[in-house]
Amino acid sequence: MHPWTLYALEVSRDRERETNLHRLMAQGFDVPSRPSRLRRPAALALAALSRGSAAAARRLDDCVAEDLGRSLALTK
């Protein structure tokens, strides 16, 4: 999926969340002002895991590409 599409979807979700928050506040519901204490650390941990797996995948792709290049060079 194109990055701009993902960005547009996230902006849309943000606007929907804000609309729902304002609707709940207008109906008299008490909305917590602070986010969860677990949300940010969990997001940071998942981001670190994602970056690590992406780096590992890039290293693996480089190794496989080199091996494939060597094997094709030998068959000529």
N, C-alpha and C positions, 0 to 999 in steps of 0.2 A: 504494500500500500504506500502511496506517495506521502512524504512527510507533511505536506500542506494539508492533505486530507485528514491526517491524524490530528493536526493542529486545529483545523476547523471543527472536528468532532469534539475535541477537548474544550474549546471555547463554548460550543453549544451546551456541553454538559455543565460547565461552570455557570452559564446563564440560567440553565434549568434549576440548578441547585440554589442559586440566589433567589429565583422566583419562588421556589418551594419554601425557602426560609422566610421570605417576606409574607407569604400566604399564611404560614404557621404562626408567625408573630402577630399578624392581623387577627387571627382567630383566637388569640389569647394564650397560646401555648408557650411555655417557658422553654426557650432554646438555649442550650449551653453556649457560653461565650468563648470557652477554650476548647480546642480540639483534644482528642484523647491523648493521654501520655504515651500510649503504645504506638500510635500511628506513625509518628516521625521516626522513631528508632527502627520500626519494622520496615518503613520505606527505605531508610538508609541501608539496612542490611540487605534488602532485596536488590537495591541498586548496585551495591558492592558485589553481590553474587552474580548479577547480570554482567557487570563489567569484567569480572574474572572469567566467566564462561565465554564471553566474546573474545577475550584475549587468548584463551586456550584454543578456541576454534580457529582464530587467525593463525596461530602457530602451527596447528595441525594442518590447515590448508596449505601453508607454506611448505611443510615437509612433504605432503602428498604431491604437491605440484612439482617439487624438485625430483622426487622419485619417479613420477610420471614422465618428466622431461628426460631423465636419464634412460628410462626404459625405451622411450621412443627414439632416442638418439642411437641406441644400440641396434635397433632393428633396421636402420637405413642402410 
